[in-house]
Amino acid sequence: MYSFIRLKTRLANSLSLPSSSHAYGIGLIAVIVGAAIGVSYYQLYFIPELNAKPIIPEKILKPGDTTTIIIVPGAENSAQEQNFTPKTTKAQLGVNNLVVWKNTGETAHTVTPDKPFKDQYSGDFGSPGVIKPGASYQFVFTQEVVVPYHCEPHPWMKGQITIEHGALTS
């Protein structure tokens, strides 16, 4: 009988002992800490570098002069040769690289690049939708480029803007 009680006590004590070690708890804590470090790295270093805009001198972002291109009345007529006036334009970084297209006609137009162009600071070039009569579209070029463009609804309307290195950017 004494041995039966002793066996029962030993079984009761062994059942109350934990069947696993603390290694599972430590492993779980290590996984949580690792995930927190990974998320922190992603938010603090990866995302800001991915979304950061380049540092552009103030004289390029806010040039002293503006280049204006007029969309003339009647430009939607394919027989009219002058539609973007002037058709080809040169601008200099830091001098007149803020370009404004003004629609002086009675029909809506667009400014659409022939090939997609993305400026390093200002983003995608091209009017967001139509430029209504009396309205304008402006874009700040921050790098040297030659961009041929056209009007989407009126493809015979063509122009070209050339952005060159300006004397003030040296």
N, C-alpha and C positions, 0 to 999 in steps of 0.2 A: 504494500500500500504506500509505503514511504517512497518507493521508487516511482510509483504512478504519480504522486503529487509532485515529485521532483521533475518528472518528465513534463507534466502539465505546466509547471511554473516556467521551465525552460522554453517550452513552445510559446507561452504567453509573452515572455520577455523577448523572444526572437521575433514574434509578430509585431511587437510594438516598436522595434528598431526600424529606422528608415531603411528602405530597400535600395536607395540610390544615394550617391554621394553628392557633395555640393558642386561637383564639376558641371552638372547641368545648369545650375544657377549662374555660375561664373561664365560659362559659355554663352548663356543668354545675355548677360550683361555685356560681354565682349561684342556680340552681334549688334546690340543696341548702340553702343558707343561707336562702333565702326560705321553704322548707318548714319549716325549724327555727324560724324566727321565728313563722310561723303556728301551729304546734303549741304553742309556748311561750305565745303570747297566749291561745289557747284554754284551756290548762290553768291558767294563772295568773290570768286575768281573767274570762273568760266563764263557766266552770264554777262557780267559787266564788260569783259573783253570782247565778247561776241557782239554786243549791242553798242559799244562805244563809238562815238563819232570821232574822226581825226581832229587834231588841233589845227585850226586854220587861222592865219593872222587876221586881225580885226579889219585891216584895210582891204582885204579881199571879201570878207563877209559884208562889209558896209562900204562899198566903193563911193568915191566922190561924185560920180556921174552915172547916168542911166542910159542904156541904149534902148531906143524905142523903135519898134517895127509896127507900122500901120497896116491893118487889114482894110483895104480901100473899099468904098461902096461899089457894088457890082462885081466884086471879086468872084462870086459864084458863077458868073458867065464865063464859059470856057473860051470864048473868043477874046476876052480881055487878057492882055499880056501882063499887066501890072496888077498883082493881087496882094502880095506881101511887099511892102515898100519900106526899105530897099529889099530886093530879092536875096542878095548876098551881103552879109554884114560881118565886120570884124570888130571884136571887142578885146580889151586888154584886162588881164587880171589886176585887180586893185585900182583900176581907173574907171572902167564902165562895164564891168562884168555882170551887173544887174540888168537883165534884158526883159523888156515889157512889150507884149504884143497887145495892141489896142484895136478892137473891132469897131470901126467907124461906119460899117455898112448896116444893112437892114436884115441880114441873114446870119444865123449862128454858124460859127466855124470852129475848127480845132487846130491845135498845133501838135502834130504827131511825128515823132522821129521816124525816118525811113528804117533804121535799125535801132533796136532798144539801146538806150544810153542811161546809165546810172551814175550820177555825180557822187563823188566820195563823201560829200557833206549833205547836199540838198536832196539826194535820192533820185528817183526815176524822173527823167525829163519827159514832158508832154502834158498838155492841158488835161485836167481831170474832168472830162466831159466836154461840153461845148462852151465856147465863149460867146455869150449872148450879145446882141447889138448894144453898143455903148459900154460893154464890160471889157476887162483886160485880164491877161494872164502874165504872171511874172515868174522868173526863175533866176536864181543866183548860181552862176557857174563858178566853181572853185578849182578847176583844173583845165589845162590846155586840151582842146578837143575841136574837131570839126564835125558838126552835126547837120546833115541834110534833113529837112523836115517837109511835111505836106499837111494839107487839110484832109481829114478822113472822108467827109461827105463829098468833097470836091477835089479829087486826086490830081487834077491839073494845076492846082495851086501849090507851088513848090518854092522853097526857100532854103537858105543855108546860113548857119551861124558858125563863125570861126573864132575861137577863144585863144588868144595868144598870151605869151608871157609879157606882163606889163613892166614898164620902166620902174614903177613904184614897188614891185615885188622883189627887186634885186636885193 
